[in-house]
Structure formats: C-alpha cells, structure tokens
Amino acid sequence: MHDIDYTGPQGGMMGMAFAGGWAIATALWLAVGGVIWRFFVEPRIKQLEKDRTDDQAKCREETDRLRDRILQLETLLMLHGPQQLRQAMQAVASEARVEIRELREEIKP
C-alpha cells in the first residue's frame, strides 16, 4: 500500500478533488433549493399576499359599516337618551373636535 503525502503533490490533488466535489455538491443543492423555491415557496407567497389584500379590503368594509353603526347609535342616544347622557356626549364630542383640530395644526407646518 502506498502512503499518501498530504503536503506534496498527492495532497494537492486530493485538495483539488475535494474542492471540485464540494463545488458540484454546492451547485446541486443550490439548484434543488431554486426548484423548491420556484415551485413551492413563490406560489405560496403570492397566495398569502392575495389573501392579505382581500382581508384588508374586508376589514376596511367592516370598519366603515361599524363606524356608520356607531354614528347611528350615538344619534339615537343623543335624541332619546337622558339629559345627563346628552350633556356628557356633547362634552366628549367637543373635546374630540378640539383634539382633532390641535392634531391638524401640528401636522401642517
């Protein structure tokens, strides 16, 4: 049996063989990863983005409906609620308008 000289020419050939095998294996794994990404991950990402867009649209619609319902209920309370409740609601509405006005002034330079 021949001894291998790792520091001589045989060691260099072994290093080249190892590097060549490593490069081929790396290229193979990158190709497999690219195929998996292209056929499994990208379609799922696109589906999730579509689902998110649909959910956002549904949430906006639901928020608009709830906002309208809240306005209806506040109006009913203002018309048919007890006097103390109406006064409290008017005070809160006034404070809210003042806060909104102050925020708008802060935003405008």
Biopython code that builds the backbone (N, CA, C, O; Angstrom):
import numpy as np
from Bio.PDB.StructureBuilder import StructureBuilder

atoms = [
    (1, "MET", "N", (0.845, -1.166, 0.000)),
    (1, "MET", "CA", (0.000, 0.000, 0.000)),
    (1, "MET", "C", (0.898, 1.238, 0.000)),
    (1, "MET", "O", (1.922, 1.297, 0.681)),
    (2, "HIS", "N", (0.478, 2.208, -0.779)),
    (2, "HIS", "CA", (1.265, 3.435, -0.904)),
    (2, "HIS", "C", (0.797, 4.450, 0.124)),
    (2, "HIS", "O", (-0.400, 4.649, 0.332)),
    (3, "ASP", "N", (1.742, 5.066, 0.743)),
    (3, "ASP", "CA", (1.406, 6.137, 1.672)),
    (3, "ASP", "C", (1.123, 7.412, 0.876)),
    (3, "ASP", "O", (1.756, 7.680, -0.145)),
    (4, "ILE", "N", (0.174, 8.176, 1.361)),
    (4, "ILE", "CA", (-0.180, 9.422, 0.685)),
    (4, "ILE", "C", (0.564, 10.558, 1.374)),
    (4, "ILE", "O", (0.549, 10.684, 2.599)),
    (5, "ASP", "N", (1.205, 11.369, 0.569)),
    (5, "ASP", "CA", (1.913, 12.536, 1.087)),
    (5, "ASP", "C", (0.959, 13.726, 1.007)),
    (5, "ASP", "O", (0.754, 14.294, -0.066)),
    (6, "TYR", "N", (0.374, 14.101, 2.156)),
    (6, "TYR", "CA", (-0.625, 15.170, 2.174)),
    (6, "TYR", "C", (-0.029, 16.547, 1.885)),
    (6, "TYR", "O", (-0.753, 17.447, 1.461)),
    (7, "THR", "N", (1.234, 16.722, 2.099)),
    (7, "THR", "CA", (1.847, 18.024, 1.870)),
    (7, "THR", "C", (2.493, 18.124, 0.506)),
    (7, "THR", "O", (2.961, 19.198, 0.127)),
    (8, "GLY", "N", (2.532, 17.046, -0.232)),
    (8, "GLY", "CA", (3.177, 17.042, -1.539)),
    (8, "GLY", "C", (2.156, 17.084, -2.661)),
    (8, "GLY", "O", (1.040, 17.567, -2.471)),
    (9, "PRO", "N", (2.530, 16.580, -3.825)),
    (9, "PRO", "CA", (1.656, 16.631, -4.980)),
    (9, "PRO", "C", (0.375, 15.832, -4.793)),
    (9, "PRO", "O", (-0.675, 16.213, -5.311)),
    (10, "GLN", "N", (0.452, 14.729, -4.059)),
    (10, "GLN", "CA", (-0.763, 13.948, -3.852)),
    (10, "GLN", "C", (-1.748, 14.710, -2.964)),
    (10, "GLN", "O", (-2.957, 14.614, -3.173)),
    (11, "GLY", "N", (-1.269, 15.444, -2.006)),
    (11, "GLY", "CA", (-2.131, 16.265, -1.152)),
    (11, "GLY", "C", (-2.817, 17.358, -1.952)),
    (11, "GLY", "O", (-3.986, 17.664, -1.720)),
    (12, "GLY", "N", (-2.093, 17.944, -2.890)),
    (12, "GLY", "CA", (-2.688, 18.973, -3.743)),
    (12, "GLY", "C", (-3.785, 18.396, -4.619)),
    (12, "GLY", "O", (-4.830, 19.018, -4.810)),
    (13, "MET", "N", (-3.544, 17.191, -5.154)),
    (13, "MET", "CA", (-4.573, 16.553, -5.985)),
    (13, "MET", "C", (-5.798, 16.204, -5.147)),
    (13, "MET", "O", (-6.929, 16.323, -5.616)),
    (14, "MET", "N", (-5.573, 15.774, -3.908)),
    (14, "MET", "CA", (-6.707, 15.478, -3.030)),
    (14, "MET", "C", (-7.493, 16.761, -2.719)),
    (14, "MET", "O", (-8.723, 16.760, -2.683)),
    (15, "GLY", "N", (-6.766, 17.827, -2.501)),
    (15, "GLY", "CA", (-7.433, 19.113, -2.256)),
    (15, "GLY", "C", (-8.245, 19.559, -3.450)),
    (15, "GLY", "O", (-9.362, 20.051, -3.291)),
    (16, "MET", "N", (-7.702, 19.395, -4.642)),
    (16, "MET", "CA", (-8.434, 19.765, -5.857)),
    (16, "MET", "C", (-9.671, 18.883, -6.028)),
    (16, "MET", "O", (-10.736, 19.370, -6.407)),
    (17, "ALA", "N", (-9.526, 17.570, -5.746)),
    (17, "ALA", "CA", (-10.666, 16.661, -5.864)),
    (17, "ALA", "C", (-11.755, 17.049, -4.866)),
    (17, "ALA", "O", (-12.940, 17.063, -5.198)),
    (18, "PHE", "N", (-11.335, 17.364, -3.637)),
    (18, "PHE", "CA", (-12.307, 17.774, -2.624)),
    (18, "PHE", "C", (-13.014, 19.063, -3.042)),
    (18, "PHE", "O", (-14.236, 19.164, -2.934)),
    (19, "ALA", "N", (-12.260, 20.032, -3.512)),
    (19, "ALA", "CA", (-12.842, 21.317, -3.922)),
    (19, "ALA", "C", (-13.801, 21.125, -5.088)),
    (19, "ALA", "O", (-14.867, 21.739, -5.133)),
    (20, "GLY", "N", (-13.414, 20.263, -6.039)),
    (20, "GLY", "CA", (-14.307, 20.006, -7.167)),
    (20, "GLY", "C", (-15.592, 19.335, -6.724)),
    (20, "GLY", "O", (-16.673, 19.700, -7.187)),
    (21, "GLY", "N", (-15.490, 18.361, -5.837)),
    (21, "GLY", "CA", (-16.694, 17.704, -5.314)),
    (21, "GLY", "C", (-17.561, 18.654, -4.519)),
    (21, "GLY", "O", (-18.787, 18.631, -4.624)),
    (22, "TRP", "N", (-16.911, 19.498, -3.716)),
    (22, "TRP", "CA", (-17.664, 20.468, -2.923)),
    (22, "TRP", "C", (-18.399, 21.450, -3.836)),
    (22, "TRP", "O", (-19.553, 21.789, -3.577)),
    (23, "ALA", "N", (-17.747, 21.902, -4.891)),
    (23, "ALA", "CA", (-18.369, 22.853, -5.812)),
    (23, "ALA", "C", (-19.568, 22.215, -6.508)),
    (23, "ALA", "O", (-20.610, 22.855, -6.652)),
    (24, "ILE", "N", (-19.432, 20.979, -6.935)),
    (24, "ILE", "CA", (-20.546, 20.299, -7.603)),
    (24, "ILE", "C", (-21.702, 20.079, -6.627)),
    (24, "ILE", "O", (-22.863, 20.296, -6.973)),
    (25, "ALA", "N", (-21.382, 19.651, -5.415)),
    (25, "ALA", "CA", (-22.433, 19.434, -4.414)),
    (25, "ALA", "C", (-23.149, 20.738, -4.078)),
    (25, "ALA", "O", (-24.371, 20.765, -3.937)),
    (26, "THR", "N", (-22.387, 21.807, -3.952)),
    (26, "THR", "CA", (-22.995, 23.105, -3.656)),
    (26, "THR", "C", (-23.902, 23.549, -4.805)),
    (26, "THR", "O", (-25.007, 24.041, -4.573)),
    (27, "ALA", "N", (-23.443, 23.378, -6.021)),
    (27, "ALA", "CA", (-24.266, 23.749, -7.170)),
    (27, "ALA", "C", (-25.543, 22.915, -7.212)),
    (27, "ALA", "O", (-26.614, 23.433, -7.525)),
    (28, "LEU", "N", (-25.431, 21.631, -6.899)),
    (28, "LEU", "CA", (-26.608, 20.763, -6.881)),
    (28, "LEU", "C", (-27.602, 21.227, -5.824)),
    (28, "LEU", "O", (-28.798, 21.318, -6.100)),
    (29, "TRP", "N", (-27.124, 21.522, -4.621)),
    (29, "TRP", "CA", (-28.027, 21.964, -3.560)),
    (29, "TRP", "C", (-28.653, 23.321, -3.882)),
    (29, "TRP", "O", (-29.817, 23.556, -3.557)),
    (30, "LEU", "N", (-27.901, 24.205, -4.510)),
    (30, "LEU", "CA", (-28.471, 25.490, -4.919)),
    (30, "LEU", "C", (-29.550, 25.292, -5.980)),
    (30, "LEU", "O", (-30.576, 25.972, -5.965)),
    (31, "ALA", "N", (-29.313, 24.364, -6.897)),
    (31, "ALA", "CA", (-30.323, 24.085, -7.927)),
    (31, "ALA", "C", (-31.576, 23.495, -7.294)),
    (31, "ALA", "O", (-32.691, 23.885, -7.639)),
    (32, "VAL", "N", (-31.396, 22.552, -6.364)),
    (32, "VAL", "CA", (-32.551, 21.955, -5.677)),
    (32, "VAL", "C", (-33.299, 23.037, -4.894)),
    (32, "VAL", "O", (-34.529, 23.084, -4.915)),
    (33, "GLY", "N", (-32.561, 23.897, -4.210)),
    (33, "GLY", "CA", (-33.198, 24.986, -3.469)),
    (33, "GLY", "C", (-33.956, 25.932, -4.383)),
    (33, "GLY", "O", (-35.042, 26.396, -4.037)),
    (34, "GLY", "N", (-33.390, 26.219, -5.551)),
    (34, "GLY", "CA", (-34.077, 27.090, -6.505)),
    (34, "GLY", "C", (-35.368, 26.474, -7.011)),
    (34, "GLY", "O", (-36.372, 27.169, -7.166)),
    (35, "VAL", "N", (-35.347, 25.179, -7.270)),
    (35, "VAL", "CA", (-36.559, 24.492, -7.733)),
    (35, "VAL", "C", (-37.620, 24.499, -6.640)),
    (35, "VAL", "O", (-38.790, 24.785, -6.897)),
    (36, "ILE", "N", (-37.201, 24.182, -5.423)),
    (36, "ILE", "CA", (-38.160, 24.189, -4.308)),
    (36, "ILE", "C", (-38.740, 25.581, -4.128)),
    (36, "ILE", "O", (-39.946, 25.734, -3.935)),
    (37, "TRP", "N", (-37.888, 26.597, -4.190)),
    (37, "TRP", "CA", (-38.367, 27.982, -4.034)),
    (37, "TRP", "C", (-39.362, 28.339, -5.137)),
    (37, "TRP", "O", (-40.426, 28.894, -4.865)),
    (38, "ARG", "N", (-39.009, 28.017, -6.382)),
    (38, "ARG", "CA", (-39.822, 28.415, -7.523)),
    (38, "ARG", "C", (-41.177, 27.715, -7.530)),
    (38, "ARG", "O", (-42.195, 28.337, -7.836)),
    (39, "PHE", "N", (-41.199, 26.426, -7.196)),
    (39, "PHE", "CA", (-42.439, 25.673, -7.337)),
    (39, "PHE", "C", (-43.278, 25.595, -6.070)),
    (39, "PHE", "O", (-44.476, 25.322, -6.147)),
    (40, "PHE", "N", (-42.684, 25.827, -4.917)),
    (40, "PHE", "CA", (-43.440, 25.698, -3.678)),
    (40, "PHE", "C", (-43.564, 26.996, -2.896)),
    (40, "PHE", "O", (-44.640, 27.314, -2.389)),
    (41, "VAL", "N", (-42.470, 27.749, -2.793)),
    (41, "VAL", "CA", (-42.479, 28.922, -1.919)),
    (41, "VAL", "C", (-43.094, 30.136, -2.614)),
    (41, "VAL", "O", (-43.951, 30.805, -2.038)),
    (42, "GLU", "N", (-42.669, 30.428, -3.841)),
    (42, "GLU", "CA", (-43.193, 31.611, -4.532)),
    (42, "GLU", "C", (-44.715, 31.575, -4.706)),
    (42, "GLU", "O", (-45.368, 32.585, -4.440)),
    (43, "PRO", "N", (-45.313, 30.449, -5.145)),
    (43, "PRO", "CA", (-46.772, 30.438, -5.243)),
    (43, "PRO", "C", (-47.459, 30.670, -3.899)),
    (43, "PRO", "O", (-48.496, 31.330, -3.832)),
    (44, "ARG", "N", (-46.881, 30.128, -2.837)),
    (44, "ARG", "CA", (-47.474, 30.321, -1.514)),
    (44, "ARG", "C", (-47.376, 31.786, -1.085)),
    (44, "ARG", "O", (-48.313, 32.321, -0.493)),
    (45, "ILE", "N", (-46.256, 32.431, -1.377)),
    (45, "ILE", "CA", (-46.104, 33.849, -1.051)),
    (45, "ILE", "C", (-47.133, 34.678, -1.814)),
    (45, "ILE", "O", (-47.760, 35.572, -1.245)),
    (46, "LYS", "N", (-47.307, 34.383, -3.100)),
    (46, "LYS", "CA", (-48.295, 35.118, -3.890)),
    (46, "LYS", "C", (-49.705, 34.904, -3.347)),
    (46, "LYS", "O", (-50.499, 35.843, -3.294)),
    (47, "GLN", "N", (-50.021, 33.669, -2.941)),
    (47, "GLN", "CA", (-51.337, 33.384, -2.381)),
    (47, "GLN", "C", (-51.541, 34.135, -1.071)),
    (47, "GLN", "O", (-52.617, 34.684, -0.832)),
    (48, "LEU", "N", (-50.524, 34.162, -0.226)),
    (48, "LEU", "CA", (-50.636, 34.886, 1.043)),
    (48, "LEU", "C", (-50.786, 36.393, 0.830)),
    (48, "LEU", "O", (-51.534, 37.048, 1.556)),
    (49, "GLU", "N", (-50.080, 36.946, -0.161)),
    (49, "GLU", "CA", (-50.236, 38.373, -0.464)),
    (49, "GLU", "C", (-51.648, 38.667, -0.949)),
    (49, "GLU", "O", (-52.238, 39.677, -0.565)),
    (50, "LYS", "N", (-52.195, 37.794, -1.789)),
    (50, "LYS", "CA", (-53.574, 37.969, -2.270)),
    (50, "LYS", "C", (-54.559, 37.873, -1.100)),
    (50, "LYS", "O", (-55.487, 38.675, -0.994)),
    (51, "ASP", "N", (-54.348, 36.883, -0.222)),
    (51, "ASP", "CA", (-55.219, 36.736, 0.942)),
    (51, "ASP", "C", (-55.156, 37.973, 1.835)),
    (51, "ASP", "O", (-56.179, 38.429, 2.346)),
    (52, "ARG", "N", (-53.937, 38.519, 2.022)),
    (52, "ARG", "CA", (-53.789, 39.713, 2.857)),
    (52, "ARG", "C", (-54.534, 40.898, 2.246)),
    (52, "ARG", "O", (-55.189, 41.662, 2.956)),
    (53, "THR", "N", (-54.429, 41.045, 0.928)),
    (53, "THR", "CA", (-55.129, 42.136, 0.253)),
    (53, "THR", "C", (-56.638, 41.984, 0.406)),
    (53, "THR", "O", (-57.345, 42.955, 0.676)),
    (54, "ASP", "N", (-57.124, 40.754, 0.232)),
    (54, "ASP", "CA", (-58.560, 40.505, 0.400)),
    (54, "ASP", "C", (-59.010, 40.777, 1.829)),
    (54, "ASP", "O", (-60.071, 41.361, 2.048)),
    (55, "ASP", "N", (-58.198, 40.351, 2.809)),
    (55, "ASP", "CA", (-58.544, 40.583, 4.206)),
    (55, "ASP", "C", (-58.549, 42.073, 4.544)),
    (55, "ASP", "O", (-59.401, 42.542, 5.299)),
    (56, "GLN", "N", (-57.596, 42.808, 3.984)),
    (56, "GLN", "CA", (-57.566, 44.251, 4.241)),
    (56, "GLN", "C", (-58.809, 44.927, 3.675)),
    (56, "GLN", "O", (-59.372, 45.823, 4.303)),
    (57, "ALA", "N", (-59.234, 44.499, 2.494)),
    (57, "ALA", "CA", (-60.434, 45.081, 1.898)),
    (57, "ALA", "C", (-61.654, 44.759, 2.759)),
    (57, "ALA", "O", (-62.497, 45.626, 2.990)),
    (58, "LYS", "N", (-61.751, 43.514, 3.234)),
    (58, "LYS", "CA", (-62.872, 43.136, 4.098)),
    (58, "LYS", "C", (-62.855, 43.931, 5.399)),
    (58, "LYS", "O", (-63.899, 44.367, 5.885)),
    (59, "CYS", "N", (-61.660, 44.116, 5.959)),
    (59, "CYS", "CA", (-61.548, 44.877, 7.208)),
    (59, "CYS", "C", (-61.969, 46.332, 7.012)),
    (59, "CYS", "O", (-62.642, 46.909, 7.867)),
    (60, "ARG", "N", (-61.566, 46.928, 5.869)),
    (60, "ARG", "CA", (-61.982, 48.306, 5.592)),
    (60, "ARG", "C", (-63.502, 48.404, 5.476)),
    (60, "ARG", "O", (-64.112, 49.332, 6.008)),
    (61, "GLU", "N", (-64.109, 47.447, 4.781)),
    (61, "GLU", "CA", (-65.568, 47.462, 4.636)),
    (61, "GLU", "C", (-66.244, 47.309, 5.993)),
    (61, "GLU", "O", (-67.193, 48.027, 6.309)),
    (62, "GLU", "N", (-65.750, 46.375, 6.786)),
    (62, "GLU", "CA", (-66.336, 46.146, 8.107)),
    (62, "GLU", "C", (-66.146, 47.371, 9.004)),
    (62, "GLU", "O", (-67.054, 47.735, 9.751)),
    (63, "THR", "N", (-64.993, 47.999, 8.937)),
    (63, "THR", "CA", (-64.750, 49.204, 9.728)),
    (63, "THR", "C", (-65.697, 50.324, 9.317)),
    (63, "THR", "O", (-66.228, 51.036, 10.169)),
    (64, "ASP", "N", (-65.908, 50.481, 8.026)),
    (64, "ASP", "CA", (-66.839, 51.507, 7.554)),
    (64, "ASP", "C", (-68.258, 51.227, 8.046)),
    (64, "ASP", "O", (-68.960, 52.136, 8.489)),
    (65, "ARG", "N", (-68.672, 49.965, 7.964)),
    (65, "ARG", "CA", (-70.017, 49.615, 8.444)),
    (65, "ARG", "C", (-70.147, 49.866, 9.942)),
    (65, "ARG", "O", (-71.160, 50.395, 10.399)),
    (66, "LEU", "N", (-69.128, 49.489, 10.704)),
    (66, "LEU", "CA", (-69.193, 49.703, 12.146)),
    (66, "LEU", "C", (-69.174, 51.187, 12.498)),
    (66, "LEU", "O", (-69.860, 51.618, 13.424)),
    (67, "ARG", "N", (-68.385, 51.969, 11.756)),
    (67, "ARG", "CA", (-68.348, 53.406, 12.008)),
    (67, "ARG", "C", (-69.722, 54.021, 11.761)),
    (67, "ARG", "O", (-70.186, 54.856, 12.539)),
    (68, "ASP", "N", (-70.369, 53.603, 10.675)),
    (68, "ASP", "CA", (-71.717, 54.107, 10.391)),
    (68, "ASP", "C", (-72.701, 53.694, 11.483)),
    (68, "ASP", "O", (-73.555, 54.484, 11.885)),
    (69, "ARG", "N", (-72.580, 52.458, 11.961)),
    (69, "ARG", "CA", (-73.484, 51.983, 13.009)),
    (69, "ARG", "C", (-73.251, 52.755, 14.304)),
    (69, "ARG", "O", (-74.204, 53.091, 15.007)),
    (70, "ILE", "N", (-71.997, 53.036, 14.618)),
    (70, "ILE", "CA", (-71.715, 53.818, 15.823)),
    (70, "ILE", "C", (-72.336, 55.204, 15.721)),
    (70, "ILE", "O", (-72.901, 55.705, 16.693)),
    (71, "LEU", "N", (-72.235, 55.821, 14.560)),
    (71, "LEU", "CA", (-72.855, 57.144, 14.375)),
    (71, "LEU", "C", (-74.369, 57.067, 14.544)),
    (71, "LEU", "O", (-74.976, 57.959, 15.136)),
    (72, "GLN", "N", (-74.977, 56.005, 14.027)),
    (72, "GLN", "CA", (-76.424, 55.834, 14.190)),
    (72, "GLN", "C", (-76.787, 55.694, 15.669)),
    (72, "GLN", "O", (-77.727, 56.329, 16.149)),
    (73, "LEU", "N", (-76.040, 54.865, 16.378)),
    (73, "LEU", "CA", (-76.338, 54.658, 17.798)),
    (73, "LEU", "C", (-76.094, 55.916, 18.616)),
    (73, "LEU", "O", (-76.857, 56.217, 19.534)),
    (74, "GLU", "N", (-75.039, 56.652, 18.294)),
    (74, "GLU", "CA", (-74.803, 57.910, 19.005)),
    (74, "GLU", "C", (-75.935, 58.893, 18.755)),
    (74, "GLU", "O", (-76.369, 59.601, 19.664)),
    (75, "THR", "N", (-76.403, 58.930, 17.531)),
    (75, "THR", "CA", (-77.519, 59.828, 17.212)),
    (75, "THR", "C", (-78.765, 59.436, 18.000)),
    (75, "THR", "O", (-79.455, 60.294, 18.549)),
    (76, "LEU", "N", (-79.047, 58.138, 18.053)),
    (76, "LEU", "CA", (-80.209, 57.680, 18.825)),
    (76, "LEU", "C", (-80.067, 58.034, 20.300)),
    (76, "LEU", "O", (-81.034, 58.457, 20.934)),
    (77, "LEU", "N", (-78.869, 57.865, 20.849)),
    (77, "LEU", "CA", (-78.670, 58.224, 22.253)),
    (77, "LEU", "C", (-78.833, 59.723, 22.473)),
    (77, "LEU", "O", (-79.390, 60.153, 23.483)),
    (78, "MET", "N", (-78.345, 60.513, 21.521)),
    (78, "MET", "CA", (-78.495, 61.971, 21.660)),
    (78, "MET", "C", (-79.972, 62.370, 21.626)),
    (78, "MET", "O", (-80.388, 63.283, 22.340)),
    (79, "LEU", "N", (-80.758, 61.688, 20.800)),
    (79, "LEU", "CA", (-82.169, 62.051, 20.659)),
    (79, "LEU", "C", (-83.026, 61.495, 21.788)),
    (79, "LEU", "O", (-83.939, 62.172, 22.261)),
    (80, "HIS", "N", (-82.746, 60.278, 22.224)),
    (80, "HIS", "CA", (-83.664, 59.609, 23.154)),
    (80, "HIS", "C", (-83.058, 59.308, 24.512)),
    (80, "HIS", "O", (-83.737, 58.761, 25.382)),
    (81, "GLY", "N", (-81.801, 59.653, 24.711)),
    (81, "GLY", "CA", (-81.157, 59.369, 25.989)),
    (81, "GLY", "C", (-81.516, 60.405, 27.035)),
    (81, "GLY", "O", (-82.097, 61.439, 26.706)),
    (82, "PRO", "N", (-81.179, 60.148, 28.286)),
    (82, "PRO", "CA", (-81.438, 61.122, 29.354)),
    (82, "PRO", "C", (-80.579, 62.371, 29.179)),
    (82, "PRO", "O", (-79.557, 62.355, 28.493)),
    (83, "GLN", "N", (-81.013, 63.430, 29.804)),
    (83, "GLN", "CA", (-80.361, 64.727, 29.663)),
    (83, "GLN", "C", (-78.896, 64.672, 30.075)),
    (83, "GLN", "O", (-78.045, 65.238, 29.389)),
    (84, "GLN", "N", (-78.585, 64.006, 31.175)),
    (84, "GLN", "CA", (-77.202, 63.935, 31.642)),
    (84, "GLN", "C", (-76.315, 63.222, 30.611)),
    (84, "GLN", "O", (-75.169, 63.617, 30.399)),
    (85, "LEU", "N", (-76.838, 62.192, 29.985)),
    (85, "LEU", "CA", (-76.076, 61.472, 28.968)),
    (85, "LEU", "C", (-75.815, 62.370, 27.763)),
    (85, "LEU", "O", (-74.711, 62.384, 27.219)),
    (86, "ARG", "N", (-76.837, 63.119, 27.350)),
    (86, "ARG", "CA", (-76.652, 64.020, 26.202)),
    (86, "ARG", "C", (-75.599, 65.075, 26.497)),
    (86, "ARG", "O", (-74.770, 65.384, 25.641)),
    (87, "GLN", "N", (-75.626, 65.624, 27.689)),
    (87, "GLN", "CA", (-74.631, 66.633, 28.056)),
    (87, "GLN", "C", (-73.224, 66.019, 28.057)),
    (87, "GLN", "O", (-72.273, 66.640, 27.580)),
    (88, "ALA", "N", (-73.098, 64.816, 28.586)),
    (88, "ALA", "CA", (-71.789, 64.154, 28.621)),
    (88, "ALA", "C", (-71.309, 63.858, 27.199)),
    (88, "ALA", "O", (-70.129, 64.031, 26.898)),
    (89, "MET", "N", (-72.203, 63.419, 26.334)),
    (89, "MET", "CA", (-71.828, 63.110, 24.953)),
    (89, "MET", "C", (-71.412, 64.376, 24.212)),
    (89, "MET", "O", (-70.460, 64.353, 23.431)),
    (90, "GLN", "N", (-72.121, 65.485, 24.452)),
    (90, "GLN", "CA", (-71.750, 66.739, 23.807)),
    (90, "GLN", "C", (-70.384, 67.211, 24.284)),
    (90, "GLN", "O", (-69.605, 67.748, 23.496)),
    (91, "ALA", "N", (-70.087, 67.017, 25.558)),
    (91, "ALA", "CA", (-68.781, 67.426, 26.099)),
    (91, "ALA", "C", (-67.666, 66.582, 25.464)),
    (91, "ALA", "O", (-66.619, 67.114, 25.095)),
    (92, "VAL", "N", (-67.888, 65.290, 25.341)),
    (92, "VAL", "CA", (-66.879, 64.421, 24.743)),
    (92, "VAL", "C", (-66.680, 64.768, 23.273)),
    (92, "VAL", "O", (-65.548, 64.806, 22.792)),
    (93, "ALA", "N", (-67.771, 65.019, 22.558)),
    (93, "ALA", "CA", (-67.669, 65.376, 21.146)),
    (93, "ALA", "C", (-66.902, 66.685, 20.977)),
    (93, "ALA", "O", (-66.099, 66.826, 20.056)),
    (94, "SER", "N", (-67.156, 67.643, 21.877)),
    (94, "SER", "CA", (-66.452, 68.915, 21.806)),
    (94, "SER", "C", (-64.955, 68.715, 22.066)),
    (94, "SER", "O", (-64.120, 69.280, 21.360)),
    (95, "GLU", "N", (-64.624, 67.919, 23.067)),
    (95, "GLU", "CA", (-63.214, 67.650, 23.365)),
    (95, "GLU", "C", (-62.533, 66.948, 22.191)),
    (95, "GLU", "O", (-61.386, 67.247, 21.861)),
    (96, "ALA", "N", (-63.237, 66.027, 21.576)),
    (96, "ALA", "CA", (-62.665, 65.300, 20.434)),
    (96, "ALA", "C", (-62.385, 66.259, 19.286)),
    (96, "ALA", "O", (-61.344, 66.167, 18.635)),
    (97, "ARG", "N", (-63.317, 67.183, 19.035)),
    (97, "ARG", "CA", (-63.096, 68.152, 17.962)),
    (97, "ARG", "C", (-61.894, 69.045, 18.254)),
    (97, "ARG", "O", (-61.130, 69.372, 17.346)),
    (98, "VAL", "N", (-61.727, 69.435, 19.497)),
    (98, "VAL", "CA", (-60.581, 70.269, 19.874)),
    (98, "VAL", "C", (-59.281, 69.483, 19.664)),
    (98, "VAL", "O", (-58.307, 70.027, 19.144)),
    (99, "GLU", "N", (-59.263, 68.209, 20.066)),
    (99, "GLU", "CA", (-58.060, 67.392, 19.888)),
    (99, "GLU", "C", (-57.739, 67.201, 18.407)),
    (99, "GLU", "O", (-56.576, 67.251, 18.007)),
    (100, "ILE", "N", (-58.761, 66.987, 17.609)),
    (100, "ILE", "CA", (-58.551, 66.819, 16.164)),
    (100, "ILE", "C", (-57.989, 68.096, 15.563)),
    (100, "ILE", "O", (-57.075, 68.049, 14.740)),
    (101, "ARG", "N", (-58.526, 69.222, 15.967)),
    (101, "ARG", "CA", (-58.052, 70.496, 15.456)),
    (101, "ARG", "C", (-56.586, 70.712, 15.837)),
    (101, "ARG", "O", (-55.793, 71.176, 15.017)),
    (102, "GLU", "N", (-56.228, 70.379, 17.072)),
    (102, "GLU", "CA", (-54.844, 70.536, 17.520)),
    (102, "GLU", "C", (-53.908, 69.607, 16.748)),
    (102, "GLU", "O", (-52.801, 70.006, 16.385)),
    (103, "LEU", "N", (-54.338, 68.383, 16.498)),
    (103, "LEU", "CA", (-53.514, 67.462, 15.717)),
    (103, "LEU", "C", (-53.312, 67.951, 14.292)),
    (103, "LEU", "O", (-52.219, 67.832, 13.738)),
    (104, "ARG", "N", (-54.356, 68.498, 13.702)),
    (104, "ARG", "CA", (-54.240, 69.015, 12.351)),
    (104, "ARG", "C", (-53.286, 70.199, 12.302)),
    (104, "ARG", "O", (-52.531, 70.342, 11.340)),
    (105, "GLU", "N", (-53.307, 71.039, 13.313)),
    (105, "GLU", "CA", (-52.394, 72.177, 13.361)),
    (105, "GLU", "C", (-50.948, 71.708, 13.527)),
    (105, "GLU", "O", (-50.034, 72.320, 12.974)),
    (106, "GLU", "N", (-50.730, 70.617, 14.290)),
    (106, "GLU", "CA", (-49.385, 70.092, 14.453)),
    (106, "GLU", "C", (-48.856, 69.504, 13.142)),
    (106, "GLU", "O", (-47.668, 69.615, 12.840)),
    (107, "ILE", "N", (-49.732, 68.890, 12.383)),
    (107, "ILE", "CA", (-49.316, 68.249, 11.140)),
    (107, "ILE", "C", (-48.972, 69.303, 10.093)),
    (107, "ILE", "O", (-47.976, 69.162, 9.383)),
    (108, "LYS", "N", (-49.764, 70.336, 9.988)),
    (108, "LYS", "CA", (-49.499, 71.397, 8.997)),
    (108, "LYS", "C", (-48.337, 72.244, 9.483)),
    (108, "LYS", "O", (-48.374, 72.768, 10.597)),
    (109, "PRO", "N", (-47.292, 72.386, 8.651)),
    (109, "PRO", "CA", (-46.142, 73.216, 9.070)),
    (109, "PRO", "C", (-46.433, 74.695, 8.948)),
    (109, "PRO", "O", (-45.575, 75.521, 9.259)),
]
sb = StructureBuilder()
sb.init_structure("model")
sb.init_model(0)
sb.init_chain("A")
sb.init_seg("    ")
for serial, (resi, resn, name, xyz) in enumerate(atoms, 1):
    if name == "N":
        sb.init_residue(resn, " ", resi, " ")
    sb.init_atom(name, np.array(xyz, "f"), 0.0, 1.0, " ", f" {name:<3s}", serial, name[0])
structure = sb.get_structure()
